[in-house]
Amino acid sequence: MSTEWGGAPPDVDPRVLEVLVCPLTKQPLRYDRDAQELISTSAGLAYPIRDGIPVMLIEEARKLD
Amino acid sequence: MTTLIDMFRALADPTRLRIARLARNMELTVGELAHVLDQSQPRVSRHVRILAEADLIDRRKEGSWVFVRFADGELAASAGAMLAHEGDPEGDVARLEAVRADRVAAAEDYFAQHASNWDRLRMLHVSDNEVETAIQDMLAQRPLGALMDIGTGTGRMLELLAPKARSAIGIDRSAEMLRAARGKLEAAGLGHCPVRQGDMFALPARDASVNTIVLHQVLHFAHRPELAIAEAARVLAPGGRLLVADFAPHDHEELRRDHAHARLGFADDAVNEWMAQAGLIANVPEHLEGKLTVTIWLGEKPALEAEKAA
């Protein structure tokens, strides 16, 4: 399966992954399975996944170095 | 008939100038103005009255709150252009954002506390059956396609509509609500239906990527409902539909006091105008009488010309 997430968590419908983007820049996200984060390179932000639920809130995101 | 001299007299006061500037920026309440200006409500009300008498601002009463917004007239527009020159010298807009952020935080606490008994709490104010049937009927004319439920709470709309959608996603700001939603969706055999923590004013979705959006009993929690509708319209694909179900104007002040409501219902025209401003074609809304009347609005994003011809 090829999505811009670079591999999706097994429980998630890929058709839905395709519409999800960074809420700030509306650009694609990359899924970092080890860190359990969704990376927005364009915004320089990493959105956490807590209890399996992606937290797509700008104020909750971690700034990338 | 307002004359120039009336208008300038009304504006020739530092506080009133600040009020006019804020109102130009967004609709806000006298209570919010009092916070931002750090003055008593009666004092602010007096200033607001003077501005309203000079046709610079419009007042709208909603329960015990008075909403203030910049007037539409030609003179007001010229005055507004003058005000724009100075920007926001007192930092009032930033202060207003802070006041609103506090309210959002209070609402979040409210949702976190009530996630476990949310379904029961919802039923106190309105009987769901009739409204849910009306929503299903209204959406039944066309396939749902990709569905997004904004402010999904415990996931009731997903439970109702996801089985008919090609794909479905629920968005809510509250992690506690979403945990409850996930449990319920799994029990309903809809465990594949994803939920995301997100903000109705900054959706984590591409432009024109969703066919059906539902804002069910959500808009009354929004301090700037027009922006929530505009954001939904952005995400809607051509030919897509936005359904808003919410209360008609009411005077149940306790919903604002105890249940985090920001608005005591919406007039038909208010939501239809916001939809029109967001580029949607609004239909005639439907009303369901009850202890509190519920209104259902449906807006459609125009289809692309090429598709229409096809």
Interface residues (C-beta under 8 A of the other chain):
Chain A: D11 V12 D13 R15 V16 E18 V19 L20 V21 C22 P23 L24 K26 R50 D51 G52 I53 P54 V55 M56 L57 I58 E60
Chain B: A146 R166 S167 A168 I169 I171 R173 A175 L178 R179 R182 G191 H192 C193 P194 V195 R196 Q197 G198 D199 A202 L203 P204 A205 R206 D207 S209 V210
